[in-house]
Amino acid sequence: MHNYILHLIDNVSQVNYGIWNAALCNSSKLNEKGVRIYAAFPEQDGFSYPGVTPIPIKKTNEIFAWLERNKINQTNTLIVSHGCWRWPTKIGHALNKIGYRWMAVPHGMLEPWSMAQKKLKKNIYFHTIEKPLLKKADIIRAVSKPERMHLMKVFDSKVLHIPNGINPTSDSMSKPTEFPLRLLFMARLHHKKGIVPLLEGWLQSPLANNADYMLQIAGPDDGELIKMEPLIAQCSNVEYLGAVYNAQKDNLLSQSHVYVLPSYSEGFPSSVLEAMDYGLLPLISEGCNFPEAFENNCVVEVKPNAALIAETLIEISKWPIKTVIEKGRVSKDFVAKNYTNDIVTNQLYEALGRLLKR
């Protein structure tokens, strides 16, 4: 008999890529273990994902009828809700009330910095609605160790740390060994990602308008582009590429040397793992929730502050490109040993087995 996982995802827009891709990236490997994967989300034309049967819905209560119609019952099905504040938590709780096992994944939305944004509104909603519902979940999945620590203060032993993972690329890696040194920011253009301080720091540093360095920015706009454009206009060696996919994305990662993400707060950004897998040296903040990488000297710390970013950029600019490439190789090896989807899939499969008492 098959086991099933039904993911509840608020939306599958490109701005929400970090969440739905992290939610679904283990699907094909779980299929190999006999687990069938479904994903319910608001209707969006043409959405597909390897190893996943999509369930586009117009109304969230359609999920109940779909489960009954397809005879997917409580004994062999795990419900996984993604994010906070919206319908996935409510539907996850409602399905849990009728006997389905439920794993909730906040994806960093309950981290201290995030909770401090729109603080009054979030605190009222969290204490009156979100927290009471989440306390009924069978497991709260933390995707990083810092998130686990914060969640345990509220949800105690229900919290289980299972990180995000990636499918590793080929072991062969060839980076350009001549200038310019290419730095890459690849994430949605949201305030919390620190993109504006990065641009301000770049302009304050001697790297600005220096042909030996290039900063490329890729990602869908989520409110920050209007602030970025006047800063980009001041600099000849900063390029905004928009959202990138498939071969363009692969080529961009392959040709870049350094990945920069000075976030204020994250759950656990898969984009950092992906960049490390391509052999980029990460410049990341403490807010990226990746203490293991700092402990193993795989990354360089950068803070979401323009003046401090400028200092870090100046320090990196003193390194020969060969040194940057060597440090990128260390990062690649670290991810390959600890954060592949093979490893994460086994952790998810074990959790599924415990919950369903396979």
C-alpha positions as CSV (number, residue, x, y, z in Angstrom):
1,M,0.0,0.0,0.0
2,H,1.3,3.5,-0.9
3,N,1.7,6.3,1.5
4,Y,0.8,9.8,0.5
5,I,1.9,13.3,1.2
6,L,-0.5,16.2,0.5
7,H,1.3,19.6,0.5
8,L,-0.8,22.7,1.2
9,I,0.9,25.7,-0.5
10,D,-0.4,29.2,-0.4
11,N,0.6,30.1,-3.9
12,V,3.0,28.9,-6.6
13,S,4.0,32.3,-8.0
14,Q,7.7,32.9,-8.8
15,V,7.9,35.3,-5.8
16,N,7.0,32.3,-3.6
17,Y,9.5,30.0,-5.4
18,G,11.7,29.6,-2.3
19,I,8.8,28.0,-0.4
20,W,7.2,25.8,-3.0
21,N,10.4,24.6,-4.4
22,A,11.7,23.7,-1.0
23,A,8.4,22.0,-0.3
24,L,8.5,19.8,-3.4
25,C,12.1,19.2,-4.3
26,N,12.2,15.8,-2.6
27,S,9.2,14.5,-4.4
28,S,10.8,12.3,-7.1
29,K,13.1,10.7,-4.5
30,L,10.1,10.0,-2.2
31,N,8.3,8.5,-5.2
32,E,11.2,6.0,-5.4
33,K,10.3,5.0,-1.9
34,G,6.7,4.4,-2.7
35,V,5.4,7.7,-1.5
36,R,2.9,9.6,-3.8
37,I,3.1,13.3,-3.6
38,Y,0.2,15.8,-4.2
39,A,0.2,19.5,-3.9
40,A,-2.9,21.7,-3.4
41,F,-2.6,25.4,-4.4
42,P,-4.8,28.1,-5.9
43,E,-5.3,27.6,-9.6
44,Q,-2.4,28.6,-11.8
45,D,-2.2,27.7,-15.5
46,G,0.6,25.3,-16.5
47,F,2.2,24.6,-13.1
48,S,3.9,21.3,-12.9
49,Y,6.7,19.8,-10.9
50,P,8.5,16.4,-11.3
51,G,7.1,13.7,-9.1
52,V,4.1,15.8,-8.0
53,T,0.4,15.5,-8.9
54,P,-1.0,19.0,-8.8
55,I,-4.4,19.8,-7.3
56,P,-5.3,23.3,-8.5
57,I,-8.2,24.6,-6.4
58,K,-10.7,27.5,-6.5
59,K,-11.8,27.1,-2.9
60,T,-9.9,25.6,-0.1
61,N,-12.8,23.4,1.0
62,E,-12.5,21.5,-2.3
63,I,-9.6,19.6,-0.7
64,F,-11.9,17.6,1.5
65,A,-14.0,16.4,-1.4
66,W,-10.9,15.6,-3.4
67,L,-9.5,13.4,-0.6
68,E,-12.8,11.5,-0.3
69,R,-13.2,11.1,-4.0
70,N,-9.7,9.7,-4.4
71,K,-10.0,7.5,-1.3
72,I,-6.9,9.0,0.3
73,N,-7.5,8.4,3.9
74,Q,-6.1,9.1,7.3
75,T,-4.2,5.9,7.8
76,N,-1.7,6.5,5.0
77,T,-1.6,10.2,4.4
78,L,0.5,13.0,5.9
79,I,-0.7,16.6,5.4
80,V,2.1,19.2,5.2
81,S,1.2,22.9,5.4
82,H,3.7,25.5,4.3
83,G,4.1,29.0,5.7
84,C,2.0,30.9,8.2
85,W,-0.8,33.4,8.4
86,R,-2.9,31.9,5.5
87,W,-5.2,29.1,4.6
88,P,-2.7,26.2,4.7
89,T,-2.5,26.3,8.5
90,K,-6.3,26.4,8.8
91,I,-6.8,23.5,6.4
92,G,-4.0,21.5,7.9
93,H,-5.7,21.9,11.3
94,A,-9.1,21.0,9.9
95,L,-7.8,17.8,8.4
96,N,-6.0,17.0,11.6
97,K,-9.3,17.3,13.5
98,I,-10.7,14.5,11.3
99,G,-7.8,12.2,11.8
100,Y,-5.1,13.1,9.3
101,R,-1.5,13.5,10.6
102,W,-0.2,17.0,10.1
103,M,3.3,18.5,9.7
104,A,3.5,22.3,9.7
105,V,6.5,24.1,8.2
106,P,6.7,27.8,9.0
107,H,9.7,28.4,6.6
108,G,11.1,31.1,8.9
109,M,8.0,33.1,9.1
110,L,8.0,32.9,12.9
111,E,11.6,34.0,13.3
112,P,12.2,37.0,15.6
113,W,13.0,39.5,12.8
114,S,9.9,38.5,10.8
115,M,7.7,38.6,13.8
116,A,8.9,42.2,14.5
117,Q,7.6,43.4,11.2
118,K,4.0,44.6,11.5
119,K,4.5,43.5,15.1
120,L,1.1,44.4,16.7
121,K,-0.9,42.8,13.9
122,K,1.1,39.6,13.8
123,N,1.2,39.2,17.6
124,I,-2.6,39.5,17.9
125,Y,-3.1,37.0,15.1
126,F,-0.4,34.6,16.3
127,H,-1.6,34.4,19.8
128,T,-5.3,34.2,19.0
129,I,-5.3,32.1,15.8
130,E,-2.0,30.8,14.4
131,K,-0.4,29.5,17.6
132,P,-3.5,27.6,18.9
133,L,-3.9,25.9,15.5
134,L,-0.2,25.0,15.2
135,K,-0.1,23.6,18.7
136,K,-2.4,20.8,17.3
137,A,0.1,19.8,14.6
138,D,1.9,16.4,15.1
139,I,5.2,17.9,14.0
140,I,6.5,21.4,13.5
141,R,9.4,21.2,11.0
142,A,12.2,23.6,11.5
143,V,14.5,24.0,8.5
144,S,17.5,25.4,10.4
145,K,19.0,25.0,13.9
146,P,18.3,28.6,14.9
147,E,14.7,28.2,13.8
148,R,14.4,25.0,15.8
149,M,15.7,26.8,18.9
150,H,13.1,29.6,18.5
151,L,10.2,27.3,17.7
152,M,10.9,25.0,20.7
153,K,10.3,27.9,23.0
154,V,6.6,27.8,21.9
155,F,6.1,24.2,20.6
156,D,8.5,22.2,22.8
157,S,9.2,18.6,21.7
158,K,6.9,18.8,18.6
159,V,9.7,20.6,16.7
160,L,11.8,18.5,14.4
161,H,14.8,19.9,12.5
162,I,15.0,18.7,8.9
163,P,16.9,21.2,6.7
164,N,16.3,22.0,3.0
165,G,18.5,20.2,0.5
166,I,19.6,20.3,-3.1
167,N,20.2,17.9,-6.0
168,P,24.0,18.2,-6.5
169,T,25.4,19.1,-9.8
170,S,28.3,17.4,-11.6
171,D,31.5,17.2,-9.6
172,S,33.4,18.9,-12.5
173,M,33.6,22.6,-11.9
174,S,35.3,25.2,-14.1
175,K,35.2,28.9,-13.0
176,P,36.7,31.8,-14.9
177,T,40.2,32.4,-13.6
178,E,40.6,35.9,-14.9
179,F,39.0,39.2,-13.9
180,P,36.3,40.4,-13.6
181,L,35.4,38.8,-10.2
182,R,31.7,38.1,-10.5
183,L,29.4,38.5,-7.5
184,L,25.8,37.3,-7.7
185,F,22.7,38.1,-5.7
186,M,19.9,35.7,-6.7
187,A,16.7,35.9,-4.7
188,R,13.4,37.7,-4.7
189,L,13.8,41.4,-4.4
190,H,12.3,41.8,-0.9
191,H,13.3,44.1,1.9
192,K,14.3,41.3,4.2
193,K,16.9,40.0,1.7
194,G,19.1,43.1,2.2
195,I,19.4,44.0,-1.5
196,V,19.3,47.8,-1.0
197,P,22.1,47.8,1.7
198,L,24.1,45.6,-0.7
199,L,23.8,48.1,-3.5
200,E,24.6,51.0,-1.1
201,G,27.6,49.1,0.2
202,W,28.8,48.4,-3.3
203,L,28.6,52.1,-4.2
204,Q,30.5,53.0,-1.1
205,S,33.3,50.6,-2.0
206,P,36.1,50.9,-4.5
207,L,34.5,48.0,-6.4
208,A,31.9,50.4,-7.8
209,N,32.6,51.3,-11.5
210,N,35.7,49.1,-11.4
211,A,35.9,46.9,-14.5
212,D,37.6,44.1,-12.4
213,Y,34.4,43.5,-10.6
214,M,30.8,42.8,-11.6
215,L,27.7,42.5,-9.4
216,Q,24.8,40.7,-11.1
217,I,21.3,40.7,-9.5
218,A,18.7,38.1,-10.5
219,G,15.2,37.5,-9.1
220,P,11.6,38.6,-9.4
221,D,10.6,41.9,-7.9
222,D,8.9,41.9,-4.5
223,G,8.7,45.6,-3.8
224,E,12.4,46.7,-3.8
225,L,13.1,47.3,-7.5
226,I,11.8,50.9,-7.3
227,K,14.4,51.6,-4.6
228,M,17.2,49.8,-6.5
229,E,16.9,51.4,-9.8
230,P,18.4,54.8,-8.8
231,L,21.3,53.0,-7.2
232,I,22.0,50.7,-10.2
233,A,21.9,53.8,-12.4
234,Q,25.0,55.2,-10.6
235,C,27.1,52.2,-11.4
236,S,28.5,50.8,-14.6
237,N,29.3,47.3,-13.2
238,V,25.9,46.4,-11.6
239,E,23.4,44.5,-13.8
240,Y,19.8,43.5,-13.0
241,L,18.8,40.5,-15.0
242,G,15.2,39.9,-13.8
243,A,14.1,36.4,-12.9
244,V,16.3,33.7,-14.4
245,Y,15.4,30.0,-15.1
246,N,16.9,26.8,-16.5
247,A,19.9,27.2,-18.7
248,Q,20.3,30.9,-18.1
249,K,20.3,30.3,-14.3
250,D,22.8,27.4,-14.6
251,N,25.1,29.5,-16.7
252,L,24.9,32.4,-14.3
253,L,25.8,30.2,-11.4
254,S,28.6,28.5,-13.3
255,Q,30.2,31.8,-14.3
256,S,30.0,33.5,-10.9
257,H,32.6,33.4,-8.1
258,V,30.8,34.8,-5.1
259,Y,27.2,34.6,-3.9
260,V,25.9,37.5,-1.7
261,L,22.9,37.3,0.5
262,P,22.9,39.9,3.4
263,S,19.5,38.9,4.7
264,Y,17.9,40.2,7.8
265,S,16.1,36.9,8.3
266,E,15.5,33.6,6.6
267,G,14.2,30.1,7.4
268,F,17.0,28.3,5.6
269,P,17.6,29.6,2.1
270,S,18.0,26.9,-0.5
271,S,19.6,29.5,-2.8
272,V,22.7,29.5,-0.6
273,L,23.0,25.7,-0.8
274,E,22.5,25.9,-4.6
275,A,25.2,28.6,-5.0
276,M,27.6,26.6,-2.8
277,D,26.9,23.5,-4.9
278,Y,28.0,25.5,-8.0
279,G,31.2,26.3,-6.2
280,L,30.5,29.9,-5.3
281,L,31.9,31.4,-2.1
282,P,29.0,32.6,0.0
283,L,28.9,36.0,1.6
284,I,25.9,35.6,3.9
285,S,24.5,37.1,7.1
286,E,23.8,35.5,10.4
287,G,20.1,35.9,9.5
288,C,20.5,33.2,6.8
289,N,20.3,30.7,9.7
290,F,23.3,28.6,8.6
291,P,25.6,28.4,11.7
292,E,27.0,25.1,10.5
293,A,28.6,26.8,7.5
294,F,30.2,29.4,9.7
295,E,31.5,26.8,12.1
296,N,33.1,24.9,9.2
297,N,34.6,28.0,7.6
298,C,32.7,27.6,4.4
299,V,31.3,31.1,4.2
300,V,32.2,34.7,4.9
301,E,30.0,36.8,7.1
302,V,28.3,39.9,5.8
303,K,25.9,42.1,7.7
304,P,22.8,43.9,6.2
305,N,24.5,47.3,6.7
306,A,25.9,49.3,3.8
307,A,29.1,50.4,5.6
308,L,29.9,46.9,6.8
309,I,29.1,45.4,3.4
310,A,31.6,47.8,1.9
311,E,34.2,46.7,4.3
312,T,33.6,43.0,3.5
313,L,33.7,43.7,-0.3
314,I,37.0,45.5,0.1
315,E,38.4,42.5,2.0
316,I,37.2,40.0,-0.6
317,S,38.7,42.2,-3.4
318,K,42.2,41.7,-1.9
319,W,42.0,37.9,-2.6
320,P,43.3,36.4,-5.8
321,I,40.5,34.9,-7.9
322,K,42.3,31.5,-7.4
323,T,41.8,31.8,-3.6
324,V,38.1,32.6,-4.1
325,I,37.7,29.6,-6.3
326,E,39.4,27.3,-3.8
327,K,37.1,28.5,-1.0
328,G,34.2,27.9,-3.3
329,R,35.3,24.3,-3.7
330,V,35.3,23.9,0.1
331,S,31.7,25.2,0.2
332,K,30.7,22.8,-2.6
333,D,32.2,19.8,-0.8
334,F,30.5,20.8,2.5
335,V,27.1,20.9,0.9
336,A,27.7,17.6,-1.0
337,K,28.4,15.8,2.3
338,N,25.6,17.3,4.4
339,Y,22.7,18.8,2.4
340,T,21.8,16.7,-0.6
341,N,18.2,15.7,-1.3
342,D,19.2,12.1,-0.7
343,I,20.0,12.9,2.9
344,V,16.9,15.1,3.4
345,T,14.6,12.5,1.7
346,N,15.7,9.8,4.2
347,Q,14.9,12.2,7.1
348,L,11.5,13.0,5.7
349,Y,10.8,9.3,5.0
350,E,11.7,8.4,8.6
351,A,9.4,11.1,9.9
352,L,6.6,9.9,7.7
353,G,7.0,6.4,8.9
354,R,6.9,7.4,12.5
355,L,3.8,9.5,12.1
356,L,1.9,6.9,10.1
357,K,3.4,4.0,12.1
358,R,4.2,2.2,8.9
